Amino acid sequence: MPPDVKSPEDRRPFVIFNPASGRGGGARRIDRFLSLLNKDMPGFKHAGTSRPGEESLLADQAMADGFNVIVAVGGDGTWSNVADRIVLSDRTDVALGLLASGTGNDFGRNFGMSIRSPEAAVRTLAGGVVRNVDVGKVVSGGTPVGDLAGSPQPSRGRHFLNLVGFGFDVAVIEDTAGARFLRGELLYKVTALKNLFSYEGVPLVLEGEGGTVDGEQLMLTISNAPYFGGGFLIAPEAKLDDGLLHACAIGNTPAFTRLGLFNAAPKGHHVRSPHVEMLESPRFSARFSTPPRYEVDGELWQAEGTEVVVEAVAQALPVVVPVS
């Protein structure tokens, strides 16, 4: 029988560092994490990535070697890549561990995990509980672009932790790729403000069990979890155990109306606006006039066709989280 991942004394952790996370800040935190891990989790093994997407290969190898806690050290992109491999493996005896060292770290917010508290995060890995959470899944075909182009990603069935996003959201991520001096939440917010006044909008049709959205939108997000973009509460009602995805469609409004919605989003107050439509469904279909680019937990993908289909996968991912 494999070790019981729910029992702290039976956990066999393998730690995957992404030095490029947080725009290079991840490399500066490695020694600190290693010191804390040696103190609280002696006997762990570790490796670092040398190219984008390599965490997927390292996770596959670690599971094949018998490790049952795969700790991803990075941000939402790193966590998402490792989580995808765990879910695809169908291994219910393997859990995801989180150490925050990235730009957004939005998924960790659901469990009170912060880049500012590495000691607490390592203590959670050593003695926390395992909780099964929902993930989302992109059912339709797509391929990664940018840094992830050519990485070992599935063309169909890619799982995500936070959300899939279209429109303005994609424009902001593309713009942040060229930023040289800003990092973290400030980077996203400054770049988003810049694009608020220039992005033209995108026509689309969104369909789910909760209804239909048809028209030109500033942006569309389909969320498994509440946060994105470094703390924006884009889907306030989203829960990690409800078996649902939560869509937020923001209409293509004038620039100063956009600014008001942007200022309201950090606390989730944008949902009160008549320009915002929120839908809940276990499955959504979004159709466009041309194959769109979209983001998966902060990383860019290109759709193979004009329709992108996503669905919720209930209780699919074991995660080591703090004891409540």
Buried (B, 14 or more C-beta within 10 A) or exposed (E): EEBEBBEBEEBBBBBBBBBBBBBEBBBEBBEEBBEBBEEBBEEBEBBBBEEBBBBBBBBBEBBEEEBBBBBBBBBBBBBBBBBBBBBBBEBBBBBBBBBBBBBBBBBBBBBEBEBEBBEBBBBBBBBBEBBBBBBBBBBBBBBBBBBBEEBEBBEEBBBBBBBBBBBBBBBBBBBBEEEEEBBBBEBBBBBBBEBBEEBEBBEBBBBBEBEEBEEEBBBBBBBBBBBBBBBBBBBBEBBBEBEBBBBBBBBBBEEEBBBBBBEBBBEBBBBEBEBBBBBBBBBBBBBBEEBBBBBBBBBBBBBBBBBBBBBBBBBBBBBBBBEE
